[in-house]
Amino acid sequence: MSDKEPKNLDLSKFESVERPQEVEKENQTGSTFGLLMDVELELSAILGSCDMSIKKILELTKGSIIELENKTAEPIDLLVNGKLIGRGEVVIIEDNFGLRITDTVNEDLKIHE
């Protein structure tokens, strides 16, 4: 937590985009790879993080503010099952937040555009 006063979220800096259309699945009949196409994975977008003592966590109440270490202009990490696969920027889709992927990770875990 921080003694700084929180600012209200200014949504005007986020780009508003239309909801993407569903991508048609290719016919994978007879393909071993096709068996994996319906496997669900956990996808997470990490907005930020911070270190906090157990004492501070126990002091949290409704309305408490937790200051994250990430700056507002920094890209958001995109993880699949806890593994970094890319980074992106926050966008607004109708009344929801979304993530536009700007960078992906190659096999050597190096970010590239």
N, C-alpha and C positions, 0 to 999 in steps of 0.2 A: 504494500500500500504506500501511497505517497501523500505528502501534505499539499501537493499541487491541486488546484481546482480543476476538475474535469471539464472538458469542453463538450458541448452537444455535438453529436455526429452530424457533419455537414455532408449530406448525400449528394449535393450538387457536383462534387468532384468526381463521383463515380459515373462512368459512362452507362447509359441505359441502353440495353440491347433487347432484341426480340427473342422469345423462347425458341431454341433451335428445334427444327423438325426432326422427328424420329428417323434415324438412319436405318434403311432396310438392311436386314441381315442377308449376306450372300448364302446361297444354297451350299451347305457343307456336307451333303449326303455322302456317306461312304468315306469321309475323311476322319482320321483319328483326331485331328486338330478340332474338327467340328464338335466333338464330344465336350470340349472345354468351353465352348462359346456361351453356355448358360450358367457357368460356375460364377457364383457371386463372390465379390471381394470387398473388403472394407476400404473405402476411399475417404481420405481425410485432407482437409485444407487447414494448415496451421497458421493462424493469424498472428500469433506471438507467444512468448513465454516469459517467465520470470522465476526467480528463486525466492522462496518464502519459508520462514521457519514454521514449525508446527504451532508455536505460540501465536504467530500472526494469523495462520489459517484458522485456528480455533476462535480468534477474535472477529472473524468475518461474520457479518450479518446482512440481512436484506438491505440492498442499497449501497453496500460497500463497493469501493472502486479498487480494482487491481490494475496497477500500471504495468503494461507489457514492455519488454525491452525493444521490440521491433518499432521502427519508425513507420509513419503512415505511408511513406513513399516506397518502402521496401517491398519486394515481391513476396507473395504468399507461397509457402512450401506446399507441394501436393504430394501426398504419400498414398501408396497402395499397400495395405497390410503392414503399415509402419515403415515401409521402405520408400525413400525419396525417389520420385520418378520425374519431377519437374517443378516448375515455378510458374506463377501467373499473377494476374491483377484482378482485383475485385470489380465486378460489374453488377448492375441491377437488372434483373429480368422480371418484368411486371412488379410484383411486390416482394420478390425474393432476391437474396444475394446469389451471385454466381461467380465462377472463376474462369477467366479467359487464360488459357495456357499460352505463355510467352516463351518458355524455355523447356527443353526436355533433357533427360539424363541419358548418356550413352552407357555402354557396358563398363567403362572405367570410372563411372560415377562423376563424370565431368559434365557440367551444365553447358549446353550449346543451344543456339537459336535455330 
